[in-house]
Amino acid sequence: MRAAVLHEIGQDKLDVVDDMEATGFGPGKVRLRVRATGLCHSDLSAMSGVLPQPAPFVPGHEGAGEVIDVGDGVAGLKQGDRVLMCWLPACGQCPSCKRGQTHLCLAGFMNAGTPNFKRAGGDVFGFAGTGTFAEEVVVAAGCAVPIPDDVPYEIAALIGCGVTTGLGAAINTAKVEAGSSVAVIGCGGVGISTIQGARVQGAAQIVAVDPVASRREAAIGFGATEAVSPEEFADAKQRVTAGEGFDYVFEVVGRSATARTAYENTRRGGTLCVVGAGAMDDFFQVNMFELFFDEKRILPSMYGGGDVLRSYERAIALWRAGRIDLESLITHRVQLAGINEALDQMRSGEALRTCIEI
């Protein structure tokens, strides 16, 4: 079958091959035919080594498709079911799951260390234990979440990661209050979803911050009340909040420098929500006096900070009601053969989300 593979960490191009085989099928597993997958910035981060991932590997974790085979012991799924891919399934048994923090379950991460593809040259891993830049993938049954018939594959794929992460940061983690002021730093697919989440929650002012003009323009269409470049952010803070700082600032880049900027633009007693996934050697610094004196809440948000199954259902309900716009998030479409074009679109900031049709 066809798949896009990165042979070594640090390479900037993927190799589309036709001799890949999805492995590991058996009890508790399902085999999926991938129909659509989104390109998430986390895929680029894994390729560059910012996020830890063994190589060679097939990127992609934001996918949807149909079940083509079901292993022994799998309940609730059958051949032909339409599903989205959950790259972080909850085991239901660990302390995090028992506390209701299923998004912090580590069981799914264990899958990342087991190869789920192979070629003549040896084993190949799948990013985050999935690897949706392939025609087929074998995953644990908990990774396959049934979707209603009216949800297109490309929309379901986005809900599988970027949309859930962004909406959840505003709704679950920060719990944005109606009438509040919000700033979102980084307006790719996740940042735009954060903006939509803040709008759904009733934020009065939503300032989008991004260096790319096309993304700033797009942010207005998704609910930002204004959009500025990083150089204009200080002026926006003065104009919108009279210099006090925003009630909520979301960092959706994954770098300590932008997290520090977000912290400095959060009002005393306000909330900094860190959504971007960054590197293990990139340290965010805050001095002990300001940490105590300013009483700013620093809230990381992992995968939307809540039960992802409930978050999927909420995203679908909001989309059906016209409360959020998911179709317009997909600014580019390519076939698998054009995956490297999609990578370039993501790196340049040209694309919010590129849908790869498998």
N, C-alpha and C positions, 0 to 999 in steps of 0.2 A: 504494500500500500504506500501511498504518498505521505510524506511528512516533511516538516522543515526542522532541521537540526543544527545546533551550534556545537561545533567540534571541540572548541577550547574557549575557556573564559577569557574575555577580552577581545574576541573577534567581534566585528561590527556587522557582519553579514551572515545570513542563514543559508544553509545549503538545502535545497529542496530535492529530496531523494525519492525513489519509488520502490525501494527494497526494505522498507521498515515493517516490522511485525509487532503488534501489540501483544504483550505477554502477561502472564499471571492470572489468567481466567481460571476460576474454580469456585468452591463454596464461598458464599458471601459476596461474590463479585458479580459485576455486570459488564457486558461489552456494549459500548455505545458507538453509533455512527454519528460523528460530529457533523453538524449542518452549518453552524455559524459560530464564529468566535471573535471576540473583540481583542484589540491590542491594547494592553494596559502598560503604563509606565513601569510597573513592577517587572514586566518581562524584560525591558531594557536594563533595569537595574540588576537583574540576575545575569544577563549577558555580560555586563561590564564588571561584575564582581562586587557591586555594592551590597546586594543581597546574597547570602550564602546559598550556593546551589552546585551540586556535583555535575561534572560534564563527562562525556557529551550528553546533551539533553535536548528534548523537544520543548520549546517555550509554549506559553499559552495556558491560561487557567480560567478564562472568562468565556465559557462555551455553553452551547446547547445543541441537542440532537435527539436521536431516538434510540431506544433500547433494541438491540438486535439479538442478544442472548442473555439468559439469566442463570446464574449458578445455583447449586443446591443450597437450600436454607434461606433463600431470599424471599421475603414476603412483601407484598404491596407493589411489586413491579412485574411487568410482563413484556414480552416482545411487542414492539410497536409503540410503546408508551413514549410520549414526548416529554423530555426532561431538560432541566438546566443543570449545570455542573456546580456543585458546592465544593470548593477546594479545601474547605476547613470543616469537615463533618464532625459532629459531636458524638462522643462515644456513649454518653449518658451515664457513665459509671465513675468517672474521675472526680476529685474534689471540686474542680471548677464547674463541671456539669451539675453536680449535686447542689452547688450554691446558686445555680441559675445563671452562671456566667459561661454559657456554652461556647461563646465566641473565643474563649481563652483555653479551650480544650486543646491539648497537645497531641492527641492521637493522630490527627490528620497530618501533622508535621512528620510523624514517624514514616509515613508513606513516601516522603521525599527522598529517603535514603535507600529505597528499594527500586531497582530498575523496573520499568513497566513497558519497555520496548527492547527490541534487539535487531541487529543487522548482522551481516556476515562477519563484520569486524569485531563484534562483541555487544555487550549490553549498552543500553541507552536509557537515561533517566527521563522522567517527565517533570516539568517545573511544578513545584508545590504538590508533587505526587499525582499530577494530572497529565498535562501535555496536550493541549487542545489544538495545536498547530499540526494536526494529523487527521487522517480520514477516520480512524478508529482509535479508541482508547479503552483500556480495561481499568475500572476503578472499583473501590468498595461500594456496596449498594447504597450506603449513606450519602455518597457523593452525588447520586442521581435523584433529583427532586422533581416529581411530576409537575407539569405546568398545564394550565387550561388550554383548550384548543384555539381560543381566540388570541393567544399571545404568540406573535411571530418568533421564530428562532432567534433572530438578531436582537429583538427586544429582551427576550429571556436571557441571552448571553450577557447583556449589559447588567441586568439585575443580578447576575451571578457574582459580580464583584463591584465594579465602579459605582453603580447607582446605589447599591446597598451600603457601601462604605460612606459615600458622601451624604446621602439622606440620613443615615444612622448617626453620623457625627453631630448633625444639627438637632435631630429629634431625640435620639437615645442618650448620647454622651453629654453634650452641652445642655440639652433641654432648653433651647432658645425660647425666651419669653416673648409674648406678643408686645409690640411697641418698642422693642429694644433696637439697639444699633449693632450692626454686624459688619465685619470686614473679612474677606476671604482672600488669602494670598496664594495664588496659583490657580488658574482657571482652565485646566484641562477637563477631562471627563469627570473626574472625582470632584474637582473644585466646583464645576457647574452643578453637579448633583448636590453639593453642600449648599450652594446658593438656592437651589430649588427647595431644599429642606428648610432653610431659614425662612423662605417666603411662605411655605406651608404653615410654619409655626407662627407667622404673623409679625415678623420683624418689620420695623418701620423704615429703617435705612439699611441697605445692604451695599457695601462698597466692594467692588471686585478689583483686585490688584494683580496685574500681569504685565510682563514686558512686551507681549505680542499684541499688536493692535487688533488683529482679527479676533483674538480671543476676548479682548475687552469689549469689542462690538457685540460678539455673541453673548457675553454675559448679561448685557442689557436685555436681550431678548428672552433670557431665561429667568429674569426677575431681579437682577441687580438694579438699584436705583441710580448708581453711577459707577463708572469704571475708570481706573487711573493706572498710570505706569508706576513702577516702584519709586521713581523720583518724585512723583506727585503725591505720594501717600501721606507725607507729613502735612501737606496743605489740606488734604481731605480730612485728616484727623482734626485739624483746627476748625475747618468749616463745618463739619458735621457734628462734632462733639464739643465745640468750644475749647478744644485743647485737652479735655479731660481724658480722652481715650475711649475706645469702643467697649461696649458691654461684652461682646464676644469677638474674638479674633481666631480664625481658623488658618493654620499653617498646613498647606496641602502640597508642599514641595518635597519635604524630607531632608532639609539641610539645617544645620545649626544656625547659620547666619540668618536665614529667613525666620527660624523659630525665635531668635533673639529680637528681630524686628517686630515680630508678632507680639512678643512679650512687652516690648517698650510701647506699643500702640494699644495695649489693653489698659483699661482704666483700673484704678485701685479698686479691689474687690470684684473685678471682672473675671472673665474666663478666657484663658488661652487653650485652645483645643488643637492638639497635634495629630494630624491625619496622615501626613506624608510618611512613607517608609524610607528610612535613611540608613547610613552605614554604621557599623559597629565602632569604627574609630573616629566618628564625627561627634564631638562632645558639645552638648548645650551647657552653657555656663550662666549661673545666676548667683549673686553674692547673698550671703546669709542675712544681711540687714534688709535688703529689698524684698527678699522672700518673706521675711517676717512682717516688715512694716507695711508693704503694699497689699498683702493678703490676696494676691491674685491666685486664682485656681489654675493649676496646670493639669489638663486632662488629656492623656493620650487616648486615641480612639482606634481600636483594632477591629477591622472589618465591620464598622458601624456600631460597635459597642453594645450589641444586644443579640437576642436569639435570632439567628439568621433566617430560620424558617418563617418566623413571624414577620421579619423584615421583608422577605420576599413577597409574602402575601399583602403586606401593606403597600409595597411599591406597585404591585399589580392593581390593587384597588385604587390608588391615587392616579395611576395612569389611565385606567378605565374611566374614571370620573373627570378626566381632563385637568386634574390639579397639577400634574407634572408632565413635562414634554420629554419623551424619550426618543421619539423618532428623529428629532432635530439634533440629538447628540451625535448621531452617525453622520459625519460630514464626508466620509470617503468610504468607498467599497473596492475591494480587490479580490481576485482569486488567490489561491494559495501560491501559485507561481509568481505573484506580484508581492510577496511578503516583504521583500527588501525595500520596495517602494513605500510600503506602509511604515516601515521602521524610519525611513527618512522623513516622512510626514509627521511622525510623532516627535522626532528629535528637533525638527525645525519649529514646532508649535503650530504647524499648518492645520493639523487634524485635532479635533476634540476626541473623537473615537473613530477608528477605522474598523469596519466590519470585514473580516476575512471569510468569504463564502467557500466552504470546503467541498 
